[in-house]
Amino acid sequence: MHTVINPMTDLAKPVHFMRGRGLNNGFMLAPMTNQQSNRDGALSGDEYHWLTKRAEGSFGLTMTCATQVQPVGKTWPGQLGVFGDQHLEGLHK
């Protein structure tokens, strides 16, 4: 059974979906660009720490920042990458 959230009164209640995992609550942290990834796009320790601290808080969902899907697709320094094997270890975390 899926739940429809009334955003004015029910944000603190768990959110259930028809498929997949649910959320502890309806609070969601939007993706933010904080330019903390390594030069090659690999997840840095600072970026990992920042994301995990947000996930340990009160958010039902924490999303990562915008990513580059090709080496030539970098928009700014410190942008997270998802285009090569060098990114796999960080992305698995």
Residue pairs with C-beta under 8 A, 6 or more apart in sequence:
1 16
2 16
2 17
2 18
3 13
3 14
3 15
3 16
5 11
5 13
5 15
5 26
7 26
10 26
11 25
11 26
11 27
12 25
12 26
12 27
13 25
13 26
14 22
14 23
14 24
14 25
14 60
15 22
15 23
15 25
15 26
15 60
16 22
23 60
23 61
24 60
25 58
25 59
25 60
26 60
27 58
27 59
27 60
27 61
28 59
28 60
28 61
28 62
28 63
29 54
29 59
29 61
29 62
29 63
30 63
31 63
31 64
31 65
31 66
32 65
33 65
33 66
33 76
33 79
34 47
34 50
34 65
34 78
35 76
35 77
35 78
35 79
36 44
36 46
36 47
36 50
36 78
37 43
37 44
37 47
37 78
37 79
37 80
37 81
38 44
38 78
39 77
39 78
40 81
40 84
40 86
41 67
41 68
41 74
41 79
41 80
41 81
41 82
41 83
41 84
41 86
41 87
42 81
42 86
42 87
42 89
42 90
43 80
43 87
43 89
43 90
43 91
43 93
44 90
47 80
47 90
48 90
48 93
51 62
51 64
54 62
55 62
64 80
65 79
65 80
66 75
66 79
66 80
67 79
67 80
67 81
67 82
68 74
68 75
68 79
68 80
68 81
68 82
68 83
69 82
69 83
70 83
71 81
71 83
71 84
73 83
74 81
80 87
80 90
81 87
82 91
